[in-house]
Amino acid sequence: MTRLFGTDGVRGIANADLTPELAFRLGEAAGHFLGEKGRGRIVVGRDTRRSGEMLEAAMVAGLCSGGADALVAGIVPTPAVAYLARELGADGGVVISASHNPATYNGIKLFNRDGFKLPDELEDEIEEFIVSEREWERPTGAGVGRSIKVDDAVARYVAHALDAVDHDLTGMTIAVDCGHGAASVATPRALKELGATVVSLNCEWNGMDINDGCGSTDLGPLTEMVKSHQVDFGIAHDGDADRVLAVDGNGEEVDGDLIMAICAVQMKEQGLLAGDTVVSTVMCNLGFEVAMREHGINVIKTRVGDRYVLEQMRSSGASLGGEQSGHVIFLEHNTTGDGLVTALHLASAIRRSGSPLTQLRTVMKRYPQVLVNVEVKDKGLLGASAAVAAAVREAEEALGDTGRVLVRASGTEPLVRVMAEASDGDVAAAIVERLVEVVRTELDG
C-alpha cells in the first residue's frame, strides 16, 4: 500500500484522491494526536484553490467532531500557519494546499504546536488511525469543538515577517508574481509597508488559475515584466508561498541556491551565520558548494524535502538552509520554508550591499544542470531497477569529478526526476537523455 503521507503531507486530486471524507478523518486525527485528548486548538489555513473551501469545511468539521477548536485563518501562506500555531498558543496547525501543483490538486499538511512539520513516526500513527477506521467516543454538548475565525491572521504574519529585516526599502521598485496564490494577501502588502514600490502580477485569483503559467512554476511572465518595466528585480512565489524565486534586473533567474549563497555570505560577514554552516540538499548545484567553500562556509547536504533540511538544521544548529527550488528557511524567524521572509532578506541584502542583484549573483557560478521530470506508471519500481542503477553508475564513471548524476522519485507526483551536472552542458544533456530512456523503459514497461 502506498504511504498516505508523502514528503509534504497528504496530496492528490481534490474530490477524487483527497476527498472531504479523508479531510474529515484527518481533522479528527489532528485534534486527537496534536491536542490534549481531543481538546486542542488547531490553526487552519488554505491557499486559493477552489477545492480549498470544500476541504476546509470538512477539516474543520473533523476537528470539531473530535472536540478540538478550529482557529480558521482563511487564505494565508503556509509559513503563516506555522507562525500562528506558535503565536496563538495553539496545539498545531493545518494547511490545505498542494503548493506548486496545478489547481485540480490539493493537499493537507500538519504542523505541531511549535510550528514544525510532523516527524514520520507521528504521521505513521495518524495514518494507521485513518486506515484502520479506528473510532473513539465522540463528544457531545459542550464537548464539541468550535470554529473560530482569526480575522487578523494576515496582519499578524506580515508584522512578524517585517520584524525579520532591518532595512527600509524606500526607493526600490520590485515586481511581484504571486502565482494567483496565497502570497497575494501578504507579499505586496509587506513590501509596500517597507516603502518599496510594487509592480504586481497575478495577485488575483479565481480558484482555478493557481500556478497556471505563472509564479515560481513559470518565470516567463515575471521575466517579461522585469524587462518591460523599470524595476530593481522581481520575485515569484508558488501557490502557498513557502518558496520564492527571483529574477534580476537583466531578466535572469536567481534560484534558491543563488539566494542562499547571497544571504549566507552576508550573514557570515555580520556574524549571523551559525557555525558558518548552511544546509542544502543533494539537488543543490555544484557551483553552490564551490562558492560556499571559497567563502569558508560549510555545506551539509540532505535528501530532498524542506522537512529534511529543517531536521538537519535543528540537529546541527544551522540558522540557514533550503533548496534550489526556493524553499529557504531562516530558522531564527520561522520553522518552515518562508517565501515572504526570504524575499525580504534578499531585498535587504541588496539594499545593505548597495549593489544590484545582477552584481550580487556573481558570488556563485552555476554549473550547467539539466533536469527532466519523467512521468511513469509506477515510481515505486525505481529502487529495484538494476538497469537504472547500472546506467547511473556508467554516467558517474564517465563524469568523474567533473559533474554528478541524480535520479530520484518525486515525493508528491507520479514522476522520476533525472538530473545531471557537468562542466559541459552538452555532456549533461546527453547523459540525461540516456537515463530518461532507461527510466521510461524500466518503469513504464
Residue pairs with C-beta under 8 A, 6 or more apart in sequence:
1 131
2 380
3 127
4 10
4 123
4 127
4 130
4 131
5 120
5 123
5 124
5 126
5 127
6 411
6 412
7 304
7 305
7 307
7 411
7 412
8 99
8 107
8 109
8 305
8 306
8 307
8 411
8 412
9 95
9 107
9 108
9 109
9 110
10 18
10 22
10 26
10 107
10 108
10 109
11 17
11 18
11 98
11 101
11 105
11 106
11 107
11 108
11 412
12 18
12 105
12 106
12 107
13 104
13 105
14 49
14 51
14 54
14 55
14 98
14 104
14 105
14 106
15 51
15 54
18 55
18 105
18 106
18 107
18 108
20 54
20 55
20 57
20 58
21 58
22 130
23 55
23 58
23 59
23 62
23 96
23 108
24 58
24 59
24 61
24 62
24 65
25 62
25 130
26 59
26 62
26 94
26 108
26 110
26 126
26 130
27 58
27 59
27 60
27 61
27 62
27 63
27 64
27 65
27 66
27 70
27 94
28 62
28 63
28 65
28 66
29 62
29 66
29 126
29 129
29 130
30 42
30 59
30 62
30 63
30 68
30 92
30 94
30 110
30 126
31 38
31 40
31 42
31 62
31 63
31 66
31 67
31 68
31 145
32 38
32 66
32 68
32 129
32 136
33 122
33 125
33 126
33 129
34 40
34 42
34 91
34 92
34 110
34 112
34 113
35 41
35 42
35 67
35 68
35 91
35 92
36 91
37 67
38 66
38 67
38 68
38 136
38 139
39 67
39 68
40 68
40 69
40 90
40 91
40 92
41 68
41 69
41 71
41 88
41 89
41 90
41 91
42 63
42 68
42 69
42 70
42 71
42 90
42 91
42 92
42 93
42 94
43 71
43 73
43 81
43 84
43 85
43 88
43 90
43 92
43 93
43 94
43 150
44 56
44 59
44 60
44 63
44 70
44 71
44 72
44 73
44 81
44 93
44 94
44 96
45 73
45 74
45 75
45 76
45 77
45 78
45 80
45 81
45 84
45 93
45 94
45 95
45 96
45 153
45 182
46 52
46 53
46 55
46 56
46 74
46 75
46 76
46 95
46 96
46 97
46 182
47 75
47 78
47 95
47 96
47 97
47 98
47 181
47 182
47 210
47 239
47 240
48 75
48 180
48 181
48 182
48 184
48 205
48 207
48 210
48 239
49 97
49 98
49 103
49 106
49 207
49 208
49 210
49 239
50 103
50 206
50 207
50 208
51 103
51 104
51 106
52 75
52 96
52 97
52 106
52 207
55 96
55 106
55 108
56 72
56 96
59 70
59 94
59 96
59 108
60 70
60 72
60 147
63 69
63 70
63 94
63 145
64 70
64 144
64 145
64 146
64 147
65 138
65 144
65 145
66 138
66 139
66 145
67 138
67 139
67 143
67 144
67 145
68 91
68 145
69 145
69 146
69 147
69 148
70 145
70 146
70 147
70 148
71 84
71 88
71 90
71 148
71 150
72 147
72 148
72 149
72 150
73 80
73 81
73 84
73 150
73 153
74 149
74 150
74 153
75 182
75 185
76 84
76 153
76 154
76 157
76 182
76 185
76 186
77 157
77 182
77 183
77 185
77 186
77 237
77 240
77 241
77 242
77 338
77 339
77 340
78 95
78 97
78 99
78 109
78 182
78 240
78 241
78 242
78 336
78 337
79 157
79 241
79 242
79 334
79 336
79 337
79 338
79 339
79 340
79 341
80 153
80 154
80 156
80 157
80 186
81 93
81 94
81 95
81 111
82 93
82 111
82 115
82 116
82 334
82 335
82 336
83 115
83 156
83 157
83 160
83 334
83 335
84 90
84 93
84 150
84 153
84 156
84 157
85 91
85 92
85 93
85 111
85 112
85 113
85 114
85 115
86 113
86 114
86 115
86 335
87 156
87 160
88 150
90 113
91 112
91 113
92 110
92 111
92 112
92 113
93 110
93 111
93 115
94 108
94 109
94 110
94 111
95 107
95 108
95 109
95 110
95 111
95 240
96 106
96 107
96 108
97 106
97 107
97 109
97 182
97 239
97 240
98 105
98 106
98 107
98 239
98 412
99 107
99 238
99 239
99 240
99 242
99 243
99 412
100 211
100 215
100 216
100 217
100 238
100 239
100 243
101 107
101 211
101 239
101 412
101 413
102 210
102 211
102 212
103 207
103 208
103 209
103 210
103 211
103 212
107 412
109 117
110 117
110 118
110 123
110 126
111 117
111 118
111 335
111 336
112 118
114 335
115 334
115 335
115 336
116 310
116 335
116 336
117 307
117 310
117 336
118 126
128 134
139 145
154 185
154 186
154 189
157 186
157 340
158 186
158 189
158 190
158 193
158 340
160 333
161 186
161 190
161 333
161 338
161 340
161 341
161 344
162 190
162 193
162 194
162 344
163 333
164 330
164 332
164 333
164 341
164 344
164 345
165 194
165 344
165 345
165 347
165 348
166 348
167 194
167 347
167 348
167 351
167 352
168 194
168 195
168 351
169 191
169 194
169 195
169 196
169 347
169 348
169 351
170 194
170 195
170 196
171 195
172 195
172 196
172 197
172 232
172 347
172 350
172 351
173 196
173 197
173 198
173 199
173 229
173 230
173 231
173 232
174 191
174 196
174 197
174 198
174 199
174 231
174 232
174 233
174 234
174 235
174 347
175 198
175 199
175 200
175 201
175 222
175 225
175 226
175 229
175 231
175 233
175 234
175 235
175 247
176 183
176 187
176 188
176 191
176 198
176 199
176 200
176 201
176 203
176 234
176 235
176 236
177 201
177 202
177 214
177 215
177 216
177 219
177 221
177 222
177 225
177 234
177 235
177 236
177 237
178 184
178 187
178 188
178 200
178 201
178 202
178 203
178 215
178 237
178 241
179 202
179 210
179 211
179 214
179 215
179 216
179 217
179 236
179 237
179 238
179 239
180 202
180 203
180 204
180 205
180 206
180 209
180 210
180 211
180 212
180 214
180 215
180 239
181 205
181 210
181 211
181 215
181 237
181 238
181 239
181 240
181 241
182 237
182 239
182 240
182 241
183 203
183 237
183 241
183 339
183 340
184 202
184 203
184 204
184 205
186 241
186 340
187 235
187 237
187 241
187 339
187 340
187 343
188 198
188 200
188 203
190 340
190 344
191 198
191 343
191 344
191 347
192 198
194 344
194 347
196 347
199 225
199 229
199 231
201 214
201 221
201 222
201 225
202 209
202 214
202 215
202 221
210 239
211 217
211 218
211 238
211 239
213 220
213 221
214 221
214 222
214 236
215 236
215 237
215 238
215 239
216 236
216 237
216 238
216 243
216 244
216 245
216 325
216 326
217 238
219 236
219 245
219 247
219 253
222 234
222 235
222 236
222 247
223 234
223 247
223 251
223 253
224 251
225 231
225 234
226 233
226 234
226 247
226 248
226 249
226 251
227 251
231 249
232 249
232 350
232 356
232 357
233 246
233 247
233 248
233 249
233 254
233 350
233 356
233 357
234 246
234 247
235 244
235 245
235 246
235 247
235 343
235 346
236 244
236 245
236 246
236 247
237 243
237 244
237 339
238 326
238 339
241 339
241 340
242 306
242 327
242 336
242 337
242 338
242 339
243 256
243 323
243 325
243 326
243 327
243 328
243 337
243 339
243 342
244 259
244 326
244 328
244 339
244 340
244 342
244 343
244 346
245 253
245 254
245 255
245 256
245 259
245 326
246 253
246 254
246 258
246 259
246 343
246 346
246 357
247 253
247 254
248 254
248 356
248 357
248 358
248 361
249 356
249 357
249 358
250 358
252 358
252 361
254 357
254 361
255 324
255 325
255 326
256 322
256 323
256 324
256 325
256 326
256 327
256 328
257 280
257 284
257 285
257 287
257 288
257 324
257 364
257 366
258 288
258 361
258 363
258 364
258 366
259 322
259 326
259 328
259 342
259 346
260 278
260 280
260 288
260 320
260 321
260 322
260 328
261 288
261 291
261 292
261 363
261 364
262 346
262 349
262 360
262 361
262 363
263 320
263 328
263 330
263 345
263 346
263 349
264 273
264 278
264 292
264 295
264 297
264 320
265 295
265 297
265 363
266 349
266 352
266 353
267 273
267 319
267 320
268 276
268 295
268 296
268 297
272 319
273 297
273 319
273 320
274 317
274 318
274 319
274 320
275 298
275 316
275 317
275 318
276 296
276 297
276 298
277 297
277 298
277 299
277 300
277 316
277 317
277 318
278 292
278 297
278 298
278 299
278 300
278 318
278 320
278 321
279 299
279 300
279 301
279 302
279 309
279 312
279 313
279 316
279 318
279 320
279 321
279 322
280 288
280 299
280 300
280 301
280 302
280 309
280 321
280 322
280 323
280 324
281 301
281 302
281 303
281 304
281 305
281 308
281 309
281 323
281 324
282 301
282 302
282 303
282 304
282 406
282 408
283 304
283 323
283 324
283 325
283 406
283 419
284 299
284 301
284 323
284 324
285 324
285 364
285 366
285 367
285 369
285 421
286 367
286 403
286 404
286 421
287 364
287 365
287 366
287 367
288 299
288 324
288 364
289 299
290 364
290 365
291 363
291 364
291 365
292 298
292 299
293 299
295 363
300 312
300 316
300 318
302 308
302 309
302 311
302 312
304 323
304 408
304 411
305 411
306 322
306 323
306 327
306 329
306 336
306 337
309 321
309 322
309 323
309 327
309 329
310 321
310 329
310 331
310 335
310 336
312 318
312 321
313 319
313 320
313 321
313 329
313 331
314 331
318 331
319 330
319 331
319 332
320 328
320 329
320 330
320 331
321 328
321 329
321 331
322 328
322 329
322 337
322 342
323 337
326 337
326 339
326 342
327 337
328 337
328 338
328 342
329 335
329 336
329 337
329 338
330 338
330 341
330 342
330 345
333 341
334 341
346 357
349 360
350 356
350 357
350 360
353 359
353 360
367 403
367 421
367 422
367 423
368 421
368 422
368 423
368 424
368 425
368 428
369 419
369 420
369 421
369 428
370 419
370 420
370 421
370 425
370 428
370 429
370 431
370 432
371 417
371 418
371 419
371 432
372 417
372 418
372 419
372 432
372 436
373 410
373 413
373 415
373 416
373 417
373 418
374 415
374 416
374 417
374 418
374 436
374 439
374 440
374 443
375 414
375 415
376 414
376 415
376 416
376 439
376 440
376 443
376 444
377 414
377 443
377 444
378 443
379 409
379 410
379 414
379 415
379 416
379 443
380 409
381 442
381 443
382 388
382 407
382 408
382 409
382 416
382 439
382 443
383 409
385 442
385 443
387 438
387 441
387 442
388 407
388 435
388 438
388 439
388 442
391 434
391 435
391 438
392 405
392 407
392 435
395 405
395 420
395 431
395 434
395 435
396 404
396 405
398 431
399 405
399 420
399 422
399 427
399 431
402 422
402 423
403 420
403 421
403 422
403 423
403 427
403 428
404 420
404 421
405 419
405 420
405 431
405 435
406 417
406 418
406 419
406 420
407 416
407 417
407 418
407 419
407 435
407 439
408 416
408 417
409 415
409 416
409 417
410 416
410 417
416 439
416 443
418 432
418 435
418 436
418 439
419 432
420 428
420 429
420 431
420 432
420 435
421 428
422 428
422 431
